[in-house]
Amino acid sequence: MKLAGRIAMVTGTSPNIGGGLAEGLAAEGADVACLDLDSRNAEECAAALCARGRRALGVVADVTDQASVEEALRRTTEALGPVDVLVNNAAIFDQQGVLDMDLARWRRQLAVILDGTFLCTQAVARRMVERRRGGVIINVISTAGHQGQPRNVGYCTAKAGLLNFTRSVAMELAPYGIRVNSLTPTATDPRESLDRAERWGRERPSDAIVGAFEPFRRSVPMQALPTPTDYGKAAAFLASDDARFMTGADLRVDAGAVARYWAWNPAD
């Protein structure tokens, strides 16, 4: 149990990536606060962790609102204890291009991804500094933050911004023993998320989405897409003492997507 006795806070805990991250941390012994604007995501994720024998708390929170973030942190600390690990995962996937996206949608997407990460990091890091026991912060990126994806301008911009946010904050917090790293997922095999939604008690979503991910699978060098469980294991590693000399780094769990030479198509 790499994370036994530690308290984690994960933002954006849908049955997809966020649920996998929360389950991955819990599998290594962490107790987890599951934050989401959607009460169903927060509460069902927490219930699933409790069913596995962990302490967990579902918290409805708006990561773009400072008072909401502070209240979520207060509730987490009172129910579980001081936060040792923060995973900033909350995001909006709103695919719009620069020619079409209106300003309100642009601002909302950047607010959730960038402002949300800033506010959660600031609130948790201040408590970590006060405690003088160090801590870990993990920011979830995307291969879209490393590459230029057309008609996804807000998401690409915000995720790329998180890369240097991670490096800047890592340098600032290093003297306090707080490590800050990022984790880069890619297009994710949807089957596990469908199974997780069903396991959480929801009506199983349509499996038709699986076929939509076939072009992504054929295009990555490993010819297979990672799952949320893969990301959860990576997050648990970053949060653990096994990664004690990693800070300001980006861990890519992307089946080789970013490293692929642009002119080579593995599907050929």
N, C-alpha and C positions, 0 to 999 in steps of 0.2 A: 504494500500500500504506500505509494510514493507521496501521497498527499494526506495521510492520516492526521486528523486533528486540525486541518486547515479549513478555513471558511472561504468559499468562492462566491463571487457575484457574476452572473452572466446576463448580458442584455440581449433581447431579441431571441426568445426561446420558443420558436415555432417547432413543429415536428421535423423540420428540415435541418439545416446546419446547426442552429442554436440548440436544438434538442440533443443533437449528437455531441456537441461540446459539453453541455451540462452532464449528460450521461457519462461521457468520458472522464470528466473530473471526479464525478461521484464514484465511478468504478475503481478509482485509485484512492478512495477514502475521504474525499472532500465532502463537506456539507455545503449545500448550494442554495443561494437565493436566485430565483428565476424571475427576471424582470422583463415585462413586455407591456406595451400599450393595450394589447388585446388580453383581457382577463382570462380567456380560455387558454391561450398559450402559456401564460404565467402559471395558472393553477394546475393545469393538466400536466405540465412538465414537472412541477413540484410533486404532484401526486405520484407520478411514475417513479421518481427518485425515492420517495418515502416507501413505496411498495418494494423497493430493492434494499430497504434497510438503512437508508441514509436519512439524516435530518435535512429537510428542504423547506423552502418558503416561497410561495408564489406572491409576487408583488406587482401590482399594476402601477406603471410609472411612465411618464413622458420624458424621455431623455433630453428633449430640447428645452425643458423647463427646469430652471435651477432649483426652485422650491420642491418640485416633484422628485428630483434626484436626491436632494438632501433628506427628504422624508423617507424615500426608499432605503437610503443608507441607514437612517435611524432605526427603521423597522428591522432591517437585517441585523444590525448590531445588537439590538435588544433580544431578538429571537434566537440568533445563532451565535453571535459573537463578532468581534472585530474582523473586518475583511482582510484576508491575506492575499487573495488572488482576484483580480478584476479582468474579465474578458469583455471587451467592447465589440459586440457583434451586431447591434441593432442597425438596420439599414432599410432603405426603400429601394426596390428594384423597379425603377420607372424609366423604361427605355424610350427616350426621346432624342431627336437630333437637334443640332444647333439651329437649324432652319425652322423647326416646328415648336420647340419647347417654349412655353411661356414662362415669364419670370417667376410667377408664384410657385410653379412646380419645380423649377430650378432651385429656388430658395428652400423649399421644403425638403428636397432630397439632400442638399448640402447640410441643412440644419440637423437632420437626423444622423447623418454619417459623421460630419465634422463637429458640429456643435455638441451633439450627444456624446461623442468620444471625449471632447474637451471637458465638458461639465462632469461626467462620471470620473474621468481621470483626476481632475482637480480635487473633487470632493474626497475620493478615496485616498489619493496620494497625501493630502493634508493630514488625514488621520494616521496614515502609515508613518509619516515623518514624526508626528506627535508621539507615537508609540515607541519609536526607535527600535523596531524589530524587523525592518526591511519589508519586502513584499514583492509581488509580481504583477505586472500589467501586460495583457496581451491584446493587441489590436488586430481585428480580422480584416484582411485586405481582399483582393480578388485578382485573378490574372488580368482583369480589365483595368486594374490600377497600374499594371506594368506595360500594357500594350494599348495601341490606339484602336478601339472598337468603334466602328461607325454607328451613328444613331443611338448612342448611349452616353451622351456627353456629360450629364450630371454625375452618373455613377462612376465613370472613368475618372473624372476630375476629382471627385471626393475621395475615392480609394487611393489615387496617386498622392493626394495630399496627406493621407494617413501614413504613408511610408515615411515622409520626412518629419511628420509629427512624432512618429515613433522614435526616430533617431534623435531629434531635438530633446524630447522629454527624457529619453534614456540618458543623455549626457547630463541633464539638469539633476536627475534623481539618483545618479550613480553614487554620489557621496553619502547618500542616506541608505544605501544597501537595497535600493528598489530597482529591480531589473525590468526593463521595458522592451518587449520584442513584438514582432508582428507575425501573423500566420496567413499564408496565401492559399486559399482554396481555388478551385477552378470549376468548370461545369461539373455538376455532381450527379452521380447515378441516382435517379429518382426513386428507385424501387425501395430502398431502405426507408426513405421518408414516408412513402405510402404505407409501408408496414408499421412504422412508428405511429402514424396518425391513427391507424386501426387499433394498435395496441393501447393507445391513450383513450380509446373508447369512442372514437369518431367513426362516422360512416366512411368506408374506404373510398378515397378519391379514385377517379378513373385512371386505369393503367395506360390509357392512350398516350399520356405524356412521355412514357418510356421511349416510344418511337421517335419523338422529337429530339431526343438526345443522341440518336445514332450518328448524325454527322459529327458531333463533338467527339464521340468515342473513336470513330475512325480517324480523326485528325490528330489525336495525341500520340506521341511516340510509343507509349506503353499499351495502346489499343484497348484500354479499359479506363473507366472513370472512377475516381475515389468516391468514398461514401462519407456521410457525416461521422461515422465511427472512426474512420481514418483520421479525420480532423480532431476528433475528441482525444485520440491517443497522442497526437502531436501536441495538443494544448496541454495535456497532462505532463508530457515531457518538459515543455517550456516552463510550466509552473513548478516543476520539481527541482530538487537539489542536483539532479543529473545535469541540469543546464545552468549550474550556478555561475559559470563564467560567460554566459551568453547575455548580452544586452545590446540594444540598437540593431539587432539582426532581424532578418526576415526568413522564416522557414516556409519553403514552398512545398505544398503537398498537391502537385498539379499534374502528375503523370508525365512530366517533361514538357508541358505546354509552353512555358516561357523560354526554356532553353532551346527549343526547336529552331533550326535554321529556317528562315522564312521561305526559301524556295523549295524546301523538301516537304512533300506531303506524304505522311506515312500511309495514307489510304491508297496511294498509287501502287 
